[in-house]
Amino acid sequence: MTETVPAPRWRELAPGVFTRRYARWDLSVGLVVGAARCLVVDTREGPDEGAELAAAVREITALPWSVVLTHDHFDHADGLPAFLPCEVWAHPACAAALRERDRTVPDYRPVDGRAELDLGGRSVVLDHPGAAHSRGDVYVHVPGTGVVFAGDLVEHVPGGSFGTESFGADTTLAGWPPALTRLLGLAPHTVVPGHGEAVGPGFLARCRDELRLLLDLHHAVRAGALSPDTAAARSRLPADVTAAALAAPG
């Protein structure tokens, strides 16, 4: 199933809380505006794309910005130069990966657990729920609004949830369902995935259940109790997506 992604525009999810979705990579980014400053959630995939996003932020607010990176993958983090100099909040694993790619993070602020930012009359909570999609996942919760920016902890591909690129060598499959349980504990009504249209808590619970089953199948295949073909037949996800998950670290 394919889906036509509209031209990028800001969508206000709650007063001062915005998301913007792009056709390329079906990427969703975020913006939270306080009285004193704003927070940009992810920066797109390169300097030119980052510059476009920075200009779009200025359509909403002239306040100084900080950036939070939900993880290190290029499509979320490599637009960062367009926003510098500024505070950059990220998990240490994310910052290390950026340095390995010769990406400078001069005003780095670590998120290795829970951090609360004061944007001026509005607090934003950044949290690392443990290694899951990547080693350095961070989600963004805006208390009082019901909005969570999940990064690639949640994905919403056309007609489904996860895709083949959701699972890689840096994935920790066993950590992913508990991470989504943590998100569900926030009782969100709107969850912005790293890719795709915003979803509700029911979709989040569905993703967690899909991942729990994948983890069980992963263990069974590694133990020799199931063949990969049988595991694919029992999975709730397409065969190619299941194969990618089974190849990921447990």
C-alpha positions as CSV (number, residue, x, y, z in Angstrom):
1,M,0.0,0.0,0.0
2,T,1.3,3.4,-0.9
3,E,0.4,6.8,0.6
4,T,0.8,10.2,-0.9
5,V,2.5,12.5,1.6
6,P,1.4,16.1,1.3
7,A,3.8,19.0,0.8
8,P,5.6,19.7,4.1
9,R,3.7,22.0,6.5
10,W,3.5,22.5,10.2
11,R,0.7,20.7,12.0
12,E,-0.2,22.0,15.5
13,L,-0.9,19.0,17.8
14,A,-1.4,21.2,20.9
15,P,-0.8,24.9,21.6
16,G,2.8,25.5,20.7
17,V,3.6,21.8,19.8
18,F,4.1,21.1,16.1
19,T,5.1,18.3,13.8
20,R,6.2,18.5,10.2
21,R,6.2,15.5,7.8
22,Y,8.4,15.1,4.7
23,A,7.8,12.9,1.7
24,R,11.5,11.9,1.6
25,W,12.0,9.0,4.0
26,D,8.4,9.8,5.2
27,L,10.2,11.6,8.0
28,S,8.4,13.4,10.8
29,V,10.2,16.1,12.9
30,G,8.9,18.2,15.8
31,L,8.9,21.7,17.3
32,V,8.0,22.7,20.9
33,V,7.7,26.5,21.6
34,G,7.9,28.0,25.1
35,A,8.0,31.6,26.2
36,A,11.8,31.9,26.2
37,R,13.1,29.4,23.6
38,C,12.0,26.5,21.4
39,L,13.1,22.9,21.0
40,V,13.6,21.3,17.6
41,V,13.1,17.5,17.5
42,D,15.5,16.0,14.9
43,T,17.1,17.9,12.0
44,R,16.5,16.0,8.7
45,E,19.1,14.2,6.6
46,G,21.7,16.7,5.5
47,P,22.8,20.3,5.6
48,D,20.5,21.5,2.8
49,E,17.5,19.7,4.4
50,G,18.4,21.0,7.8
51,A,18.5,24.6,6.4
52,E,15.0,24.1,5.0
53,L,13.8,23.0,8.4
54,A,15.6,25.8,10.2
55,A,13.9,28.3,7.9
56,A,10.5,26.6,8.5
57,V,11.0,26.9,12.3
58,R,11.5,30.6,11.7
59,E,8.0,30.7,10.1
60,I,6.7,29.8,13.6
61,T,9.0,31.5,16.0
62,A,12.0,33.8,16.3
63,L,13.0,32.4,19.7
64,P,16.4,30.8,20.2
65,W,16.4,27.1,19.7
66,S,17.9,24.0,21.2
67,V,18.0,20.7,19.3
68,V,17.2,17.2,20.6
69,L,18.3,14.2,18.4
70,T,16.1,11.1,18.9
71,H,19.0,8.9,17.7
72,D,22.1,9.1,15.4
73,H,20.7,7.8,12.1
74,F,21.6,10.1,9.3
75,D,18.0,10.9,8.3
76,H,17.3,12.3,11.7
77,A,20.7,13.9,12.7
78,D,22.7,15.0,9.7
79,G,20.9,18.3,9.2
80,L,22.3,19.5,12.6
81,P,24.9,21.9,11.1
82,A,22.1,24.2,9.9
83,F,21.2,24.8,13.6
84,L,24.6,25.3,15.1
85,P,25.7,27.0,17.4
86,C,23.1,25.8,19.9
87,E,22.5,23.3,22.7
88,V,22.3,19.8,21.3
89,W,20.7,17.2,23.6
90,A,21.4,13.5,22.7
91,H,22.2,10.2,24.2
92,P,26.0,9.6,24.6
93,A,25.8,6.7,22.0
94,C,24.3,9.1,19.5
95,A,26.9,11.8,20.2
96,A,29.7,9.2,19.8
97,A,28.2,8.0,16.4
98,L,28.1,11.5,15.2
99,R,31.7,12.1,16.1
100,E,32.6,8.9,14.2
101,R,31.0,10.5,11.1
102,D,33.0,13.8,11.7
103,R,29.9,15.6,12.8
104,T,30.8,18.3,15.3
105,V,28.5,18.7,18.4
106,P,30.1,21.7,20.2
107,D,27.5,22.3,22.9
108,Y,26.6,18.7,23.7
109,R,24.2,18.0,26.6
110,P,23.9,14.3,27.4
111,V,20.6,12.4,27.9
112,D,21.5,9.2,29.7
113,G,18.2,8.8,31.6
114,R,15.7,11.5,32.2
115,A,16.3,15.3,31.6
116,E,13.8,18.1,32.0
117,L,14.1,21.3,29.9
118,D,12.5,24.6,30.8
119,L,11.5,26.5,27.6
120,G,9.9,29.3,29.6
121,G,6.5,28.5,31.0
122,R,6.7,25.0,29.5
123,S,8.7,22.0,30.5
124,V,9.8,19.2,28.1
125,V,11.0,15.9,29.3
126,L,13.7,14.0,27.4
127,D,14.2,10.3,28.3
128,H,16.3,7.4,27.2
129,P,14.2,4.2,27.7
130,G,17.2,1.9,27.0
131,A,18.6,0.5,23.8
132,A,15.9,-0.5,21.4
133,H,15.7,0.7,17.7
134,S,19.3,2.1,18.3
135,R,21.7,2.2,21.2
136,G,20.9,5.9,21.9
137,D,17.1,6.3,21.5
138,V,15.6,9.4,23.2
139,Y,11.9,10.3,23.2
140,V,10.4,13.7,23.9
141,H,7.3,14.1,26.2
142,V,5.5,17.4,26.4
143,P,3.6,17.2,29.8
144,G,0.1,18.5,29.8
145,T,-0.4,18.1,26.1
146,G,-0.6,14.3,25.6
147,V,2.1,14.6,22.9
148,V,5.1,12.3,22.7
149,F,7.8,12.5,19.9
150,A,9.0,8.9,19.8
151,G,11.7,9.0,17.1
152,D,12.1,5.6,15.5
153,L,10.9,3.8,18.6
154,V,7.6,4.0,16.6
155,E,7.3,3.9,12.9
156,H,4.1,4.1,10.7
157,V,4.9,2.9,7.2
158,P,2.0,3.0,4.7
159,G,-0.4,0.2,5.6
160,G,1.5,-1.0,8.7
161,S,4.0,-0.2,11.4
162,F,7.6,-1.2,10.9
163,G,9.6,-1.6,7.7
164,T,12.8,-3.5,6.8
165,E,15.0,-0.5,7.7
166,S,13.5,-0.4,11.3
167,F,15.9,-3.2,12.3
168,G,19.7,-3.0,12.0
169,A,23.0,-4.0,13.5
170,D,22.5,-1.4,16.3
171,T,19.0,-2.7,17.2
172,T,18.4,-4.3,20.6
173,L,15.2,-6.2,20.0
174,A,14.8,-7.3,23.7
175,G,14.8,-3.7,24.8
176,W,12.2,-2.4,22.4
177,P,8.9,-3.7,23.9
178,P,9.8,-2.4,27.4
179,A,10.6,1.0,25.8
180,L,7.1,1.1,24.3
181,T,5.6,0.1,27.6
182,R,7.3,3.1,29.1
183,L,5.8,5.3,26.4
184,L,2.4,3.9,27.1
185,G,2.8,4.7,30.7
186,L,2.8,8.4,29.8
187,A,-0.8,8.0,28.7
188,P,-0.2,9.9,25.4
189,H,-3.1,10.7,23.0
190,T,-0.7,11.7,20.2
191,V,2.5,9.9,19.4
192,V,4.7,11.3,16.6
193,P,6.7,8.5,15.0
194,G,10.0,8.9,13.4
195,H,8.4,8.0,10.0
196,G,4.8,8.4,9.0
197,E,1.7,10.1,10.3
198,A,1.0,10.7,14.0
199,V,-0.7,7.8,15.8
200,G,-2.6,7.1,19.0
201,P,-2.0,4.8,22.0
202,G,-3.8,1.9,20.3
203,F,-1.2,1.9,17.5
204,L,1.6,2.1,20.1
205,A,0.2,-1.0,21.9
206,R,0.0,-2.8,18.6
207,C,3.6,-2.1,17.8
208,R,4.6,-3.4,21.2
209,D,2.7,-6.6,20.7
210,E,4.3,-7.1,17.2
211,L,7.7,-6.6,18.7
212,R,7.0,-9.0,21.6
213,L,6.0,-11.7,19.1
214,L,9.1,-10.9,17.0
215,L,11.3,-11.3,20.0
216,D,9.7,-14.7,20.8
217,L,10.2,-15.8,17.2
218,H,13.8,-14.5,17.3
219,H,14.6,-16.6,20.4
220,A,12.9,-19.7,18.8
221,V,14.9,-19.4,15.6
222,R,18.2,-18.9,17.5
223,A,17.4,-21.9,19.6
224,G,16.7,-24.1,16.6
225,A,13.1,-24.6,17.6
226,L,11.7,-22.8,14.5
227,S,12.9,-22.3,10.9
228,P,13.0,-18.8,9.6
229,D,10.2,-19.6,7.2
230,T,8.0,-20.9,10.0
231,A,8.8,-17.8,12.0
232,A,7.9,-15.6,9.1
233,A,4.6,-17.4,8.7
234,R,3.8,-16.8,12.4
235,S,4.8,-13.1,12.4
236,R,2.2,-10.3,12.2
237,L,4.6,-8.4,9.9
238,P,5.5,-8.9,6.2
239,A,8.1,-11.6,5.5
240,D,10.8,-9.2,4.5
241,V,10.3,-7.1,7.7
242,T,10.3,-10.3,9.8
243,A,13.6,-11.4,8.2
244,A,15.2,-8.1,9.0
245,A,14.1,-8.4,12.6
246,L,15.3,-12.0,12.9
247,A,18.7,-10.9,11.7
248,A,19.0,-8.1,14.3
249,P,20.8,-8.7,17.6
250,G,18.5,-10.1,20.3
